[in-house]
């Protein structure tokens, strides 16, 4: 039997471990608070549901749950700047109560009190701003040392006192923050009418993340095993915006960040993009990534056997364990088991695969299906 860390690193080296590593608990590989509550109820556990991702309303899985499901990963994250005084405020508008918070970039997120599933953007601070105003906008400092207080100690605790690998929380969101701040429709219009707006914002976000990673890697670059970065580039049927815009504006900034990370750590670099990302896999490899997540197998062209055959020697796949849109929330546990078996058998030969649901387990997934999915992953993941 391998330790969880040995198992993960062997798989990411494109060698076959004793079984496929299993993941749960990250910002893109987590479980919604409502699904988690149903899961712990079924397991007969009495524990508080702790929110680890406010926007997505993800629960922090307890050690008891992680061990029951056979999860091999453990996460460590940096925090916010000590000087930033954020927090949720309850306000009434439009005849209902809203929970609002404004993040460090000035983006306001809101969740209705009577439908508390997710926070969505309700205010983008750069909407309607001129190029001059964008360049003068007060961005937060990525290299604020207070963000990383205690990070090394938390990472070393996992490395030295547990059998688990150290995985970072999500970071390096170079492009998506641009549309958070500008508004999605506005930014897509800018791409056609005034691309210098996108360039101005993305240069500022890149500056933030370059500073952030300089301190993060100083603190934990020699301890962390996997670093998670990402921007959603694709939707259900293909790229979200023109590939030429990605390749001329977004990709060079992403590549600069990835290459900086690679030059300062031996950690594997995990890149997250939802949707039909087949168009961009060669670009992401050229940037220098090692791992693709979440492998949305229900999106156009994202067939496990095709992906493995074409890219399996150069790229590790992390996710793709089940059709999260049509199967996981609706099928029977027996059907879940067979679906997991089919996908694992496509991805696992030769290593290079880590099992997870496609993205987060959503609120409507029955707990019996969650258990069936992870039990099947352990059963059929054996080499």
Secondary structure, DSSP 8 states (H G I E B T S, - for coil): ---HHHHHHHHHTT---SB-EE---SSSS-EEHHHHHHHHHHTT------EEETTTTEE---HHHHHHHT--EEEE-----TT-----EEEEETTEEEEEEE-TTS-EEEEETTSTT--EEEE-TTTT--HHHHHHS----TT-GGGGTTHHHHHHHHHHHSSSEEEEEEE--TTHHHHHHH-HHHHHHHHHH-HHHHHHHHHHHHHHHHHHHHHHHHHHTTT-SEEEEE---EETTEESS-HHHIIIIIHHHHHHHHHHHHTT--SEEEEE--S-GGGGHHHHHHHT--EEE---TTSTT--HHHHHHHHTTT-EEE--SS-TTTTTTTS-HHHHHHHHHHHHHHH-TTS-EEE--SS-B-TT--HHHHHHHHHHHHHHTB-
